[in-house]
């Protein structure tokens, strides 16, 4: 099993805001989406299940709807921020790939995919 990787300081993940981060995974960059919901950090791989494209439209820039759900900038798929499930759009019921995440003291760590 891979060891947890430092992602960011805890205060870099504001409640309800979406951020883009990059970690190294098997010698390659892996782009992630991170947010905080109900005080807990959440992290997904930044690839829409519809066409495996990043969800953001520019570095660290994400679209949201009126309910603060994540919206894919390319085809409008809408993702629930609690589960990462697509609730509307071309890949309905598909899920973003979640990564295990934890916060220790004021540092957020992510477990790379197995």
C-alpha positions as CSV (number, residue, x, y, z in Angstrom):
1,X,0.0,0.0,0.0
2,X,1.3,3.5,-0.8
3,X,2.0,5.9,2.0
4,X,-0.2,9.0,2.5
5,X,1.1,12.1,0.8
6,X,1.0,15.6,2.1
7,X,-1.6,17.6,0.1
8,X,-1.9,21.0,1.8
9,X,-2.2,22.9,5.0
10,X,-5.7,22.5,6.5
11,X,-6.6,26.2,6.0
12,X,-6.0,25.9,2.3
13,X,-9.3,24.0,2.1
14,X,-12.1,26.4,2.9
15,X,-15.6,25.0,3.5
16,X,-17.4,24.6,0.2
17,X,-14.5,25.8,-2.1
18,X,-13.0,23.6,-4.7
19,X,-9.2,23.5,-5.2
20,X,-6.9,21.7,-7.6
21,X,-3.8,20.0,-6.4
22,X,-1.1,17.8,-8.0
23,X,0.7,14.9,-6.4
24,X,3.3,12.6,-8.0
25,X,2.0,9.1,-8.6
26,X,4.2,6.4,-10.1
27,X,6.5,9.1,-11.5
28,X,3.6,10.9,-13.2
29,X,1.5,13.9,-12.1
30,X,-1.9,13.1,-10.7
31,X,-4.4,16.0,-10.6
32,X,-6.9,16.1,-7.8
33,X,-9.9,18.1,-6.7
34,X,-10.2,18.8,-3.0
35,X,-12.9,20.5,-1.0
36,X,-14.2,20.6,2.6
37,X,-17.7,19.5,3.4
38,X,-19.1,19.7,7.0
39,X,-15.6,20.3,8.2
40,X,-14.2,17.1,6.5
41,X,-11.7,17.2,3.6
42,X,-12.8,15.3,0.5
43,X,-10.5,14.5,-2.5
44,X,-11.2,13.0,-5.9
45,X,-9.1,12.4,-9.0
46,X,-9.7,15.3,-11.4
47,X,-11.2,13.3,-14.3
48,X,-14.9,13.4,-15.3
49,X,-16.2,9.9,-15.8
50,X,-17.9,11.0,-19.0
51,X,-14.8,11.5,-21.2
52,X,-11.9,11.4,-18.7
53,X,-11.3,15.1,-19.0
54,X,-10.5,17.4,-16.1
55,X,-13.5,19.1,-14.6
56,X,-11.9,22.6,-14.3
57,X,-11.9,25.2,-17.1
58,X,-8.5,26.7,-16.0
59,X,-5.9,25.9,-13.4
60,X,-7.6,25.8,-10.0
61,X,-10.9,27.2,-11.4
62,X,-14.0,25.1,-11.1
63,X,-17.7,25.7,-12.0
64,X,-20.5,25.2,-9.4
65,X,-24.2,25.4,-9.6
66,X,-26.6,27.2,-7.2
67,X,-26.3,24.3,-4.7
68,X,-22.5,24.5,-4.8
69,X,-22.3,21.2,-6.6
70,X,-19.3,20.7,-8.8
71,X,-20.0,21.1,-12.6
72,X,-17.8,19.7,-15.3
73,X,-16.7,22.6,-17.5
74,X,-16.7,20.5,-20.7
75,X,-20.2,18.9,-20.8
76,X,-22.0,20.1,-17.7
77,X,-22.1,16.9,-15.6
78,X,-23.1,17.9,-12.0
79,X,-21.5,16.1,-9.1
80,X,-22.7,15.8,-5.5
81,X,-20.0,17.2,-3.2
82,X,-20.7,14.6,-0.5
83,X,-20.5,11.4,-2.6
84,X,-18.9,12.5,-5.9
85,X,-21.8,10.9,-7.8
86,X,-23.0,12.5,-11.0
87,X,-26.6,13.7,-10.3
88,X,-27.3,15.3,-13.7
89,X,-25.7,15.4,-17.1
90,X,-24.2,12.9,-19.6
91,X,-22.7,10.5,-17.0
92,X,-25.6,10.3,-14.5
93,X,-24.9,7.9,-11.6
94,X,-21.2,7.6,-12.5
95,X,-18.8,8.6,-9.7
96,X,-15.7,10.6,-9.4
97,X,-12.9,8.4,-8.1
98,X,-12.5,9.3,-4.4
99,X,-9.2,9.0,-2.6
100,X,-8.9,8.4,1.2
101,X,-8.0,11.7,2.9
102,X,-7.3,12.6,6.5
103,X,-6.3,15.7,8.4
104,X,-3.7,15.5,11.2
105,X,-3.2,18.6,13.2
106,X,-3.4,21.3,10.5
107,X,-2.2,19.2,7.6
108,X,-4.2,17.3,5.0
109,X,-2.9,14.0,3.6
110,X,-4.2,11.9,0.7
111,X,-3.7,8.2,0.1
112,X,-2.7,7.7,-3.6
113,X,-4.7,5.1,-5.6
114,X,-3.7,1.5,-5.2
